[in-house]
Amino acid sequence: MREMKDSGISWINEIPGNWNVEPIKYSYRLIAGATPESTNADFWDGDIKWITPADFKTKDVFVTGGSRNLTIEGYKSCSTSMLPIGSIVFSKRAPIGTVAITADKLCTNQGCLGLVEKNGRVLNKFYFYVISIYGEVFNLYGSGTTFKEISANTFANIKLPMPPIQEQKRIVGFLDAKCAEIDALTADIQTQTDILEQYKSSVITEAVTRGLNPDVEMKDSGTPWCPLIPIHWKYANPKALFTQRLDRAYPGDKQLTASQEYGVIYQDEYMELTGTKIVTVMKDFSILKHVEPNDFVISMRSFQGGLEYSERRGSISSAYVMLIPNNEYVYPPFYRWFFKSSKYINAIQSTSNLVRDGQAMRYANFVQVPLFIIPLDEQKQISEYLDEKVRKIDELLKSKNNQLEILAEYKKSLIYEYVTGKKEVPENA
């Protein structure tokens, strides 16, 4: 058991007696980035690689380039600088703490800091590991109202563990091997998760467009988005099944939020589940619309994930469209699944290019996609089948996601234990 000492830094705690903690600036030269004028076409789409924080993620060790390149003119027009291969790039804003190593010569925007080693006392890969686990700490040093940002000077003065160079090499070699094992397991579980998500989507789409009887006779539907339907189903104009609710908010209505993940829920529930804040309308309730249980909400994200089903009474933004189901033809829980089918979502997307502009879907888009008249008892059977089937798939997905979280935490803990010297690399490792 080697001798330990207090590092003097709460988030590092003890380190080996022969280690130091030093400001980043002792070992690195910090290089800021910049962005050329975005409207000048002469500055863009050249051969000089240029990255922003969006171009790299902590899980990816190396970054080779970004989504846009600069021309020579663009590079010279601003204060960005080229970083040599093997430099560390650090995201100093939105989000603070993302880190990668350059696999090619490149420059960055102002959201990044480049770290260029200057004295041979530290391995870039070692500092990559150290920085990758301290995102929460770096965020504490950030400031700003619009978005948090850590200044170059503040970052340069943050102290990090500094073991002898030979020990850095042993730690890096050990962590490279262990993290590769963890990453392989993570990739395998992520593949399983992706397959389950695809299976879930296919189960929903198959059930709501073909029914549950695999031997049922099919016929031409009369609509291109779903060419074949069971012979006893009928083509229908959406207006016959759903009308618009135009009611303004009622006195005492509790405000709702529509989301793909949680459906239509009360704002306070949503904020508690997501940890985000939503502006609540306190005075002018005329900008809100009334929602009844069993209504469907066409939200601004409906192009991307279907319409949202409401089981609650309340009010919601007037930017949304409420649909009232015709109970003669519609069993609402069935359409909760129907509107989530991939075929239907693709059909809705084909009605407009607004999805690319981030604009809301309207009733005019909704009525362009034909629906079907399906016996109510069959709608109920399909709905109950999907309730149970999707529940089981979601349980498997939850288990897989828990495994991914455990692996991510284990990887972070492993890195922490070795880059701070809490554990020593075995001699035979």
N, C-alpha and C positions, 0 to 999 in steps of 0.2 A: 504493500500500500504506500503510494508516494505521498509526500508531504504536500498539503494544500494551504492556500492562503486566501484571505479576503481580497476580492478584486476591487472593492470599493464602489462597485456598480451593482445596483439591486437586481437588475435583470440578467446579470451574468453570474452573480454570487461567487462562489469559490473557484479558484483556478490553481493549477499546479505551482509549486513554489518557484520554479525556474521560468515561468511564463510572465509576460507583461500584458498590460492593457494600454493601448496607444490610440491617439486620434487618427482617423483615417488619413489625414493630410500628411502624416509622417511617412507614409509609404506610397501614397498616390498623388498624382497630379490630377486635379478635377477640371474637366473640360465641359463647358456649357454648349448647348445647341441653339439653333434658331430656325425660323421658317421664312423662306422667300415670299414675296408678294404672291398670294394665291391666284390672283386674276391675270397675272402676266404669263401667257402661254410659253414665252421664250425661256422661262425658268424651270419648266417641268418636262418630265418624260425623257430625260437624258440618260447618261450611263453612270451617274454618281449615286450610289446607294444611300438612302436617307430613311431613317426610321423614327417612329413615334412610340410612346408607351403601348399603343394598341397592337404593335407589331411583335411583341414578345411577352411571354408568360413565364412565371416562375417554374412551372413544370418542364419548360423547355430550356435546357442548359444553354444552347447556342442559338444565336440569331444571325441569319445570313443576309437579310435585307428586309425592306418594307413594301408596302403596297404602291409607293410612288418613288420615282427617282428624280434627281435634279440634273439640270444641264450645268455646264461650266459657268454660264452666266448666272444661273440661279444660285449656285454655290458661292460665287464671288459677291453676290448682291446682299448677303446677310452674314452674320457673325458665327455661323456654324463652322466646325472644324472636323477634319478627318481623324478617325480613331484607328489605331493599328489593329491588326488581327490579334485576338486574345485579350482585348480590353474588356473591362466590365462596363455594362450599361445599366443604369439605375433609374427607375421611374420616380421622379420627385413630386409628381402631382397625379391625382385622379387615375389610378390609385397609387399612393405612395408605397414604395417598397418592392415593386416588381423588379426582377434582376435577371440578367442574362450575360453571356460572354459572346463577343463578336467573332464570327467564323470567317469574316471577310472585312476588308477595309470599308468603312462607312462613316456617315455623319448622322447627327440626330437633330430633332427639333428641341424647342425650349423646355419641353416636358421631361427631358432626360438629362442625366449627368453621365459623362464618360469618365471612367477611372483608369488612368494609365500608370502602371507600376513604374517607380522611378529609381529604386535603389537595390533591387535584388533581394530584399528582405522578406518578401511575401509571395506566395503562389496565388495567382488569380483564382484558381479553382478553389483554394481554401477560403478566400474571402467571399467567393460566390456562395459557398455553403453557409458561411456565417450570416451574410446579408439576407439570404433566402428565408431564414427562420425568424427574422426580427421585423417583419412588416408592421406588426402592431406597435412595436416600440418606435419605429420611424414615424408612424402616423401621429404619435404623441408630440413629436417635435414640429409637426406641420401647423400652419396657420393660414387664415384667409376666410372670407365670407362666402364668396361664390363657390370656391372649391379649396380644399386644403392643399398646401404646398410647403415643402421643406426647402429652405434656401441652401445654396451651395456652401455658404460659410457655416451654417448650422450643421449640415451633414459632414463637412470636413472635420469638424471638431468632436464628432461623436467617437467615443472610445470603444474599441473592439478588442477581443483577445488576440494576442500575438505570441504564439509559441515559436521555438527555434525552427529554422527552415527545414531541418531534417525531420522533425516531428510533424510539421505541416505535410510533408510528402507522404509520411506513413498514414496520417489521418485521411488525406485525400484518396490514396490508394484503397484504403479500407472502405471509406464511404462510397467510392465509385462502385465497388463490387456489391456492397449491401443495397445501395439505392437502385442498382440495376435489377436486382432480384425483386425488390418492392415494386419497381416500375413495371416489370414483366407481369407480376400478379395483378397490379392495377389495370394494366391494359387488357388482360384476359377477362377480368370482371366487368370492365367497361364494355367489352365486346358482348358479353352475356346480357348486360343491361340494354344495349342497343338492339339486340335481337328480341328481347322481351318487349321493348317499346314498339318495334315493328310488328310483332305478333299481336299485341294489344290493338294496334291500329287496324290490322287486317281482320281481327275477330269482330270489331265494331262495324267496320264497313261491310263485311260479308253478311252479318246478321240483319242490318237495317236496309240493305238493298236486295237481298235474296230471301230473307226469312230463315226459319230454322229447319225446314223440311228439305233435306238434300235431294229428294226425288221429285220435288214439285216441278210441274211443267212450266217452262218459261215462254215469254212472248216479247215482241218488240215493244219497248216502252214509249216510243215516240219522242224521246229526248236523247241527245248525244251524250250527256254526262253520265247516264246510267242506261245503256242500250237495251238491256234485258231485265225484266222484272217478272215475278210470279204471275201466272196467267189470270189469277183472280184479283190482282191489284189494278188500280185504274190511274191513268194520267190525270193530274189536277193542276189548275191554276193556283199558285200560292195565295192569291187574294181570297180564295174560297176557304182556305184553312186558317189563315192568320190575317187579322186586320190591325191597323195601328191604334195604339192607345195614345190619345192626345191630351189627357187630363193633366192639368197643372198640379203641383204638389198640394196635398191636403194639409190643413192645420194639424200639427202634431206628428207629421210624417218624420220618421227617423231616416237619416241619410244613408244611402247604400253606395257600394262600389262594385264594379264588375271586373273580374279578373279571370284569366284562363285557368289559373291554378286552383282558385277557391270558388269560382262561380260568382253569383250575386250575393254579397254578404254586407252586413252593416259596416260602416266606416271604422268604428272603434274595434270591431273584430279584426278587420283587415290590418289595421295599424299594429295591433297586438301580435298578429301572426307574422308580419313581415318586418316589423321594427321601423317602418317608414311613417312619415307624417303626411296627412292629406288636409288640404285647406277645407274647412267646413263653412258652408254658407250660413251666415248668422242673421242676415237681414232680408235681402231680396230673394224671397222664395219663389218668385215668378220665373226664375231661371232654372228651376227644377221641375221635373216631371214625376207624376205618380206612378208607382209600380205595385201591381197586385201579385199575390202568389199564383204560380203557374204561368205568369208572363215570361216572355223571352226578351232579352235585351240585346240589341245590336249595338255593340260597343265599338270604339275606335280600333280595336284589335281583332274585330270579327273576321276580317280578311285572312288573318293568320291562323286562327284557331277555332272557328265556329262561333255560333251564337251562345249566349250564356242563359241558363235557366234560373229563374228566381223562385225560391220557396218562401220568400219574405215579402211583407208589405212595407212600403216606405217611399222614398223619393230618390231620384238620381239626376245627374246632369242632363240638361236639355239638349246637349250635343248627341245624346244617345236616342235610339228609337226603340219603343216598346211594342211588342207584338202580342195581341190577344188571341189565344187559340180558340178555334171553333170546336166546342166540345162534341159536336155531332160527328166530326171526322178526326179529332186529335186527342190522343192520350198523351198529355204533356211529358211524363217521364220517358216515353219512347223518343220523342223529339229531342230530349236532352242528349240522347245518344246519336240520333240521326244527324243533328247539326254538327257533331264532332267527327263524323266519318270523313276520311280523306278524300273520297270522291266528291262529296258535297262541298267541302272546303275548296277543292280545286275548281269546281264549277263556279262558286261564288267569286273566286279570284279572277276568273276569266271574264267577268262582267265589267271590269274596270281596271285601269292601270293605277288607280289611286293608292293601291297597296304600296307602291314604290314611293309615293309622296307622303306616306304616313297620314293620309286623310281618312275620315270616317266613312264607313259603309252606310248607305242610305236604304230606305224602303224601296226605292226605285231599283237598286241592285238586287235586293232580296226577291222581288217579284219576277225577275228575269230567269230564275232557275226553277223549272217545273218541279212540283212535288207529286206525291202519289196518295191516293185514297186507299188505305189499308184497313181491314176489319179491326175494330177497336180491341176485340179480345186477342187478336194476333199481335197488335202493338203491345198489349200488356204482357203477353208471353215473352216477346222479344226483350222488352225492357227488364223483366225479372231475370231472364237468362243472362243478360249483359251485366246486370247488377252483381250477380254472383260470380260470373266468369271474370269480370274485370277486377272485382275485389281480390280474387285469388292471385291474379297477375300483379296487382298493385302490392300485395303482400310480398311477393317474390322480389319486386323492384325495390321495395323498402329495405328488404334484407340485403340486396346487392349494394344499395346506396350506403347502408350502414357499414358494410365491409369496406367500401371505398373511403368512408370517413375515418374508420379505424386505421386503415393503411396509411392515410395521409397524416394522421396524428402520430402514428408510430414512426414514420419517416422523419417527421419534424423533431420528435423526441430523440431519435437516434442521432441525428445531426447535432442537436444541442448537446447531448452527453459527451460527444467526442470533440467538437470544436471549442468547448469550454473546458476540456480536460477532466470532466467528472469521471469519465471512463478512459482507460488507456488501451490503445490498440494492442491486441495480443501479439506476442513475439512471433508466433507461427502464422499470423494472418497474412 
